[in-house]
Amino acid sequence: MNLDPADLTPVINRLKRAQGQLAAVTRMVEDGRDCKDVVTQLAAVSKALDRAGFAIIADTLEKCITSADGTMDRKELEKLFLSLA
């Protein structure tokens, strides 16, 4: 993956945050925590992953728009975007 280094750090931070949140959700389930708390944390994990995915897609779109030899055509970009919807 060829993300702009300036854009890579926030994506990695989001993924690491999601990883930590997911580990916490696993512990919550193992400990028999309240369903509402588990679902709330699971939603936070999902949002963090979505944000990382959208950041990656935005970078890809930007490169395709500004590059004459874009690596993905419109249908591929649309499919990629919709995979997160």
Secondary structure, 3 states (H helix, E strand, C coil): CCCCHHHHHHHHHHHHHHHHHHHHHHHHHHCCCCHHHHHHHHHHHHHHHHHHHHHHHHHHHHHHHHCCCCCCCHHHHHHHHHCCC
